[in-house]
Amino acid sequence: MKNIMQKRLAIFGSTGSIGTQALDVIRANPELFSAEVLTAQTNDTLLVEQALEFRPNVVVIGDESKYKKVKEALGHTDVKVFAGEQALAETAAMDCYDMMLAAIVGYAGLQPTLKAVENGKAIGLANKETLVVAGDIVMDLAIRHKAPVIPVDSEHSAIFQCMVGESFNPIEKIILTASGGPFRGRKPNFLVNVKRDHALQHPNWSMGAKITIDSATLMNKGLEMIEAKWLFNLKPERIQVVIHPQSIIHSMVQFEDGSIKAQMGLPDMKLPIQYAMAFPKRLKNNYPRFDFRKYEQLTFEEPDLRTFRNLALAIEALHKGGNLPCILNAANEIAVWAFLKNRIGFLDMMAVVEQAMQKVKFIEKPTLNDYLETDLDAREFAASLIKL
């Protein structure tokens, strides 16, 4: 029997990098957390493995062709098995959990998160694309349905932690830090020859393929700027990015008196995951600790917007608003997919995003349906450029 004092978690994207680390946190704190819902898109083997260990109430496999295999593998248990996109949204609306960890990669995470918010569930948000695509709608719903949104991204978690206890103190600006990725300091004549495997070698963080490529192009930092606008209700000019190669300071908040608070620690995603899951408590753990004596210096520099144009494009989308961030995100998802399949080059990804932003119809005040149509249009346009 499950402890009624446990926080019941629905991990949407349980087989990905964030999801598997969240399950590590549950493993280490079984008296505090239970996994009530686990979902995966295609990795049925790991999903079944997780379900057999954690015995959730529900599992959902997004790829309907794998439903039978998952169902049969869990047939001797009382775990309910569903499949498909609609099942993801319906499961998100269930009452069997307290908090959703929104860790589905990309645009696919939007609909389940909206359903959870509509039902007043707490959201541990690891899917930045949800706010990039439709931040105005998601945060408005969260306020109306009293659904707390707690960031899981290390940078936004850092900002969130710095703001605890500062609710009456206006923010002058926030400073998002970026490692600069594996190609920091490189110029276009080097980047034109970059291959998939080289781009997947991040210097500091261990992440999934999509976010690792986004980090290499600095698109990830651009998406984080847009996400921060909605999470913290900030004007674009109050959001700054600085390159910090050591990835020890995860982000900073400057208040109107000029004071700056920074959240620091070794680059380990389990920390912000655990913080979001246990908020407002901090849980004791045995993760490696940062030691100032082992670092001679922490350095900072301006991002190179001319070489890494994705960040410049994201800043443009941040300032212009409307459905432009949705166009940016959709085109980028197609471009990254094509790069990972060796269909286009590293710099081609930026060209695809830029052309989509120029050609796909701009809508200043989009509805949810506008966002859905924009996403489809931008994907089709980007695919046509790549000739998929």
C-alpha positions in Angstrom: 0.0 0.0 0.0 1.3 3.5 -0.9 1.9 6.0 1.9 -0.8 8.7 1.9 1.9 11.2 2.9 3.8 10.6 -0.3 3.6 13.2 -3.1 2.2 11.3 -6.1 4.1 12.1 -9.3 3.1 11.8 -13.0 6.3 11.7 -15.0 5.5 12.6 -18.6 8.6 11.6 -20.4 9.9 9.1 -17.9 12.4 7.4 -20.2 14.3 10.6 -21.1 17.2 12.2 -19.4 15.0 14.3 -16.9 12.5 11.4 -16.4 15.1 8.8 -15.5 16.9 11.2 -13.1 13.5 12.0 -11.5 13.0 8.3 -10.9 16.5 8.3 -9.2 15.2 10.9 -6.8 12.1 8.8 -6.1 14.3 5.7 -5.6 16.4 7.6 -3.0 13.3 9.0 -1.2 10.6 6.3 -1.4 8.9 7.6 1.7 8.3 11.0 0.2 7.4 10.3 -3.5 5.6 7.7 -5.6 5.4 7.4 -9.4 1.7 7.2 -10.3 2.0 7.9 -14.0 4.8 7.1 -16.4 4.8 7.9 -20.1 7.2 7.5 -23.0 6.9 8.1 -26.7 8.9 5.2 -28.3 11.1 3.6 -25.6 8.7 0.7 -24.7 11.5 -1.5 -23.3 12.6 1.0 -20.6 9.0 2.1 -19.9 8.1 -1.5 -19.1 11.2 -1.8 -16.9 10.3 1.3 -15.0 6.7 0.2 -14.6 7.7 -3.2 -13.2 9.9 -1.4 -10.6 7.7 1.5 -9.6 4.2 -0.1 -10.2 2.5 3.1 -11.2 -1.3 3.4 -11.6 -1.0 4.2 -15.3 1.5 4.0 -18.1 1.1 5.6 -21.6 3.1 4.7 -24.6 2.8 7.5 -27.2 3.6 5.2 -30.2 0.4 3.2 -30.6 2.2 0.5 -32.6 3.9 -0.5 -29.3 0.8 -0.7 -27.2 0.3 -4.5 -27.5 3.9 -5.2 -26.5 3.6 -2.9 -23.4 0.2 -4.3 -22.5 1.4 -7.9 -22.6 4.6 -7.2 -20.7 2.5 -5.7 -17.9 -0.5 -8.1 -18.2 0.3 -9.8 -14.9 0.3 -6.5 -13.0 -2.6 -4.1 -12.1 -0.9 -1.2 -14.1 -3.3 0.4 -16.6 -1.8 0.7 -20.1 -2.9 3.3 -22.7 -1.4 4.5 -25.9 -1.5 7.5 -28.3 -1.5 11.3 -28.1 -5.1 11.5 -26.9 -4.3 9.1 -24.1 -1.5 11.4 -22.9 -3.9 14.3 -22.6 -6.6 12.2 -20.9 -4.1 10.8 -18.4 -2.9 14.3 -17.6 -6.5 15.2 -16.6 -6.7 12.2 -14.1 -6.9 12.7 -10.3 -4.5 9.9 -9.4 -1.5 12.2 -9.0 -0.5 15.5 -7.3 2.3 16.9 -9.4 3.2 16.5 -13.1 6.8 16.5 -14.1 6.5 17.8 -17.6 9.6 16.3 -19.2 8.3 15.4 -22.7 10.7 16.9 -25.2 9.5 19.7 -27.5 6.1 20.8 -28.7 4.6 17.4 -27.9 4.6 18.4 -24.2 2.1 21.3 -24.6 -1.3 19.5 -24.6 -0.7 17.3 -21.6 0.7 20.2 -19.6 -2.4 22.3 -20.5 -4.7 19.5 -19.3 -2.8 19.2 -16.0 -2.9 23.0 -15.5 -6.7 23.1 -16.2 -7.1 20.5 -13.5 -5.1 22.6 -11.0 -2.1 20.2 -10.8 1.3 21.4 -9.7 3.7 21.4 -12.6 7.4 20.7 -12.4 8.3 22.2 -15.8 11.2 20.7 -17.6 9.7 21.2 -21.0 10.6 24.8 -21.9 8.9 24.6 -25.4 5.5 24.6 -23.6 6.0 28.3 -22.6 8.0 29.2 -25.7 5.0 28.1 -27.9 2.1 29.3 -25.8 3.4 30.9 -22.6 0.6 33.5 -22.4 -2.1 30.9 -22.5 -0.3 28.4 -20.1 0.5 31.0 -17.4 -2.9 32.6 -17.6 -4.5 29.2 -17.1 -2.1 28.5 -14.2 -3.2 31.6 -12.4 -6.9 31.0 -13.0 -6.7 27.3 -11.9 -4.2 28.0 -9.1 -1.8 25.5 -10.6 1.8 26.2 -9.3 4.4 26.1 -12.0 7.9 25.3 -10.6 10.8 25.3 -13.1 13.1 22.3 -13.4 15.6 23.7 -16.0 18.7 24.5 -14.0 18.7 28.1 -15.1 15.1 28.8 -14.2 15.3 26.8 -11.0 18.3 29.1 -10.1 16.2 32.2 -10.7 13.3 30.7 -8.8 15.5 29.9 -5.8 17.1 33.4 -5.8 13.6 34.9 -5.7 12.3 32.9 -2.7 11.7 35.5 0.0 12.0 38.4 -2.4 8.3 38.7 -3.5 8.1 42.4 -2.6 11.4 43.3 -4.1 11.3 44.4 -7.8 13.7 42.7 -10.2 16.0 44.9 -12.2 17.1 42.0 -14.4 17.8 38.3 -14.5 21.0 36.9 -15.9 20.8 33.5 -17.5 24.2 31.7 -17.8 25.3 29.5 -20.7 28.3 27.3 -20.9 28.8 28.3 -24.6 28.5 24.6 -25.6 31.3 22.6 -27.3 32.0 25.2 -30.0 32.4 28.3 -27.8 34.9 30.7 -29.6 34.6 28.9 -33.0 33.8 30.8 -36.2 31.6 29.8 -39.1 34.4 28.4 -41.2 34.9 25.8 -38.4 31.2 25.2 -37.8 30.3 24.5 -41.4 32.1 21.1 -41.1 30.7 20.1 -37.7 29.1 16.7 -37.6 26.4 15.2 -35.4 28.7 13.2 -33.0 30.9 16.2 -32.3 27.9 18.4 -31.6 26.5 15.9 -29.1 29.6 16.2 -26.9 28.6 18.8 -24.3 31.5 20.0 -22.1 29.6 20.1 -18.8 26.1 18.6 -18.9 24.7 15.1 -19.7 21.4 15.7 -21.6 19.2 14.2 -24.3 20.2 14.6 -28.0 17.8 17.5 -28.8 18.7 19.8 -25.9 22.4 19.0 -26.5 22.2 20.2 -30.1 20.2 23.3 -29.0 22.9 24.0 -26.5 25.6 23.7 -29.2 23.7 26.3 -31.4 22.8 28.5 -28.3 19.1 28.0 -29.3 18.6 26.5 -25.9 19.5 29.8 -24.2 17.2 31.7 -26.6 14.3 29.3 -25.7 15.2 29.8 -22.0 14.9 33.6 -22.4 11.4 33.3 -23.8 10.5 30.8 -21.1 11.8 33.2 -18.4 9.6 36.0 -19.7 6.5 34.0 -19.0 7.7 32.2 -15.8 8.7 35.4 -14.1 6.5 37.9 -15.8 9.4 40.0 -17.1 9.8 42.5 -19.9 12.3 41.2 -22.6 14.8 44.0 -21.8 15.2 42.7 -18.2 16.5 39.3 -19.4 20.2 39.0 -20.2 22.5 36.1 -21.2 26.1 35.7 -20.3 28.5 32.9 -21.3 29.9 31.2 -18.2 32.0 28.2 -19.4 32.4 26.5 -16.0 28.6 26.1 -15.4 28.9 26.7 -11.7 26.7 29.7 -11.4 23.4 28.5 -12.8 21.8 32.0 -13.1 21.5 35.2 -11.2 18.9 37.9 -10.2 19.8 41.5 -9.9 17.4 43.6 -7.7 16.7 47.3 -8.0 19.2 48.1 -5.3 21.9 46.6 -7.5 22.4 43.5 -5.3 22.9 40.3 -7.2 21.9 36.8 -5.9 23.4 33.8 -7.6 22.5 30.1 -7.3 25.6 27.9 -7.6 26.6 24.3 -7.6 28.1 21.6 -9.7 26.3 20.9 -13.0 23.9 18.1 -12.0 20.2 18.1 -13.1 19.2 15.9 -10.1 19.5 19.0 -7.9 16.8 21.2 -9.7 14.7 18.1 -10.3 14.7 17.3 -6.6 14.2 20.9 -5.6 11.0 21.2 -7.8 9.7 17.8 -6.5 10.2 18.6 -2.8 9.5 22.4 -2.9 9.5 24.3 -0.5 11.7 21.8 1.3 15.4 21.0 0.5 16.2 17.3 0.8 19.5 15.9 2.1 21.4 14.0 -0.5 24.9 12.6 -1.2 25.4 14.4 -4.6 29.0 15.7 -5.2 29.6 19.2 -3.7 31.2 22.2 -5.3 34.6 23.1 -3.7 35.8 26.7 -4.3 39.4 25.6 -3.6 39.4 23.4 -6.8 38.4 26.3 -9.1 41.0 29.0 -9.7 38.5 31.2 -11.5 34.9 31.6 -12.7 34.8 33.5 -16.0 32.1 35.4 -18.0 31.8 36.7 -21.5 29.4 38.1 -24.1 27.7 35.5 -26.4 28.7 35.7 -30.0 25.4 36.5 -31.7 26.9 36.8 -35.2 28.2 33.3 -35.3 25.5 31.7 -33.2 22.6 33.3 -34.9 20.0 31.1 -33.3 20.3 33.1 -30.1 19.9 36.4 -32.0 16.8 34.9 -33.7 15.3 33.9 -30.4 15.9 37.4 -29.0 14.1 38.8 -32.0 11.2 36.4 -31.3 11.2 37.3 -27.6 10.9 41.0 -28.4 8.4 40.7 -31.2 6.2 38.1 -29.4 2.9 36.9 -31.0 3.3 33.6 -32.7 7.0 34.2 -33.7 8.4 32.1 -30.8 6.1 29.3 -31.9 7.5 29.6 -35.5 11.0 29.6 -34.1 10.5 26.5 -32.0 8.7 24.5 -34.7 11.3 25.2 -37.4 14.1 24.5 -34.9 12.6 21.1 -34.0 12.5 20.1 -37.6 16.0 21.5 -38.2 17.5 19.6 -35.2 15.8 16.4 -36.3 17.3 16.7 -39.8 20.8 17.5 -38.4 20.7 14.5 -36.1 19.8 12.4 -39.2 22.8 13.9 -41.1 20.4 15.5 -43.6 21.6 19.1 -43.1 24.8 20.8 -41.7 25.2 22.6 -38.4 24.9 26.2 -39.9 21.9 25.0 -42.0 19.8 24.7 -38.8 20.1 28.4 -38.3 19.2 29.2 -41.9 16.1 27.0 -41.7 14.9 28.8 -38.5 15.6 32.3 -40.0 13.7 31.6 -43.2 10.7 30.2 -41.4 10.5 33.3 -39.2 10.5 35.4 -42.3 8.0 33.4 -44.3 5.4 31.9 -42.0 2.5 34.2 -41.3 2.9 36.4 -38.2 0.0 36.8 -35.8 0.3 39.4 -33.2 -2.4 38.1 -30.7 -2.7 34.4 -31.4 -5.3 32.0 -29.9 -4.5 28.4 -28.9 -5.8 27.3 -32.3 -3.6 29.9 -34.0 -0.6 28.3 -32.1 -1.6 24.8 -33.2 -1.9 25.9 -36.9 1.3 28.0 -36.7 3.2 25.0 -35.4 2.0 22.8 -38.3 2.7 25.5 -40.9 6.2 26.2 -39.6 7.1 22.5 -39.5 5.8 22.0 -43.1 7.7 25.1 -44.3 11.0 23.9 -42.6 10.5 20.4 -44.0 10.1 21.8 -47.5 13.4 23.7 -47.2 15.1 20.5 -46.2 13.2 18.5 -48.8 12.1 15.9 -46.2 
